[in-house]
Amino acid sequence: MNDQEFNYLKRHILSSTGIDIDSYKSVQMRRRLTTLVENTSGANVLGYCKELDKESDVLAKLRNFLTINVTEFFRDEGVFVELKKRILTNIISNTRRLKIWSAGCSNGAEAYTISMILADYPEIVSYSILGTDIDELSLGIARAGGPYTVDLLKNVPASCMNKHFICKDGKYWVKAELKAHTTFKPHNLLSDFFVKDFDMILCRNVTIYFTDEAKEKLNRGFNDSLKANGILFIGSTEFMSRPEAVGFKKLSPCFYQKIPVYAGARA
Ligand SMILES: C[S@@+](CC[C@H](N)C(=O)[O-])C[C@H]1O[C@@H](n2cnc3c(N)ncnc32)[C@H](O)[C@@H]1O
């Protein structure tokens, strides 16, 4: 795909999906899109864009391709041990009413993981978890609380299985009590308005294809959305290169705490 074709394709994708490809790492995205166009329309970008306008399944495949929504419950289970031992104890010492955001929540496995963990703290008076994503199909599963295949549940502690899941025809669904704490909404992290006043934001395994510029803007936005001393929880393969520059103190590779007032804070 030459530069002209790539630029044409990017504009077409933005108008049909609302996803701005310029916020994703260019080399990887171009390589992946080239393969997608080749497999759909034999390397013909114009032909691919026409199919995109006509065929809803081509558009659905593109969305699916751009969003990479692999997830599971208790993904990287070790970090949840750290969350319970170190991070939550600290948050709960400040507030008993928790407001959490799972940003890029995919099918809700991450939001429900947090819900299962918080359900075990009798001292928490109330908690709400907002799950957001750009992928409507995944959000549909999240809102319904399933169906989840058994492979997504391999890290779920035995004590949580009966307590929080129902099995029907070999597929798993979360129980209503767990769902009651969650809300799922469409939201594009690269362009939409951020809600405020969260005690913790999880944004894990979402930004791997974002440019450094897009990541920095996102981290500033997260900082703005957290309460003083709030926590940003990122994926174990991601890292923040200059946390202080965007108002965070690094607590460990996956956990960053908002510095209440920092030089770059928005007025
Ligand atoms: C690999 S999944 C991660 C799910 C979950 N956070 C986890 O770690 O298991 C990445 C999710 O990010 C979402 N995503 C990608 N770009 C996004 C954007 N610009 N705004 C919101 N969500 C986005 C995808 O749709 C996908 O569901």
The ligand as an ORCA input file, in Angstrom:
! r2SCAN-3c Opt
* xyz 0 1
  C      -6.863     -6.465     24.511
  S      -8.394     -5.758     25.045
  C      -8.051     -5.489     26.762
  C      -9.235     -5.806     27.637
  C      -8.955     -5.691     29.131
  N      -8.608     -4.347     29.495
  C      -7.857     -6.643     29.531
  O      -6.742     -6.223     29.823
  O      -8.117     -7.845     29.528
  C      -8.244     -4.113     24.358
  C      -9.585     -3.382     24.328
  O      -9.329     -2.009     24.072
  C     -10.360     -1.525     23.246
  N      -9.901     -0.308     22.561
  C      -8.978     -0.167     21.567
  N      -8.874      1.111     21.180
  C      -9.751      1.817     21.955
  C     -10.117      3.196     22.027
  N      -9.565      4.089     21.232
  N     -11.053      3.547     22.945
  C     -11.642      2.627     23.757
  N     -11.338      1.308     23.735
  C     -10.412      0.908     22.842
  C     -10.633     -2.676     22.302
  O     -11.911     -2.586     21.696
  C     -10.480     -3.879     23.193
  O     -11.703     -4.332     23.698
*
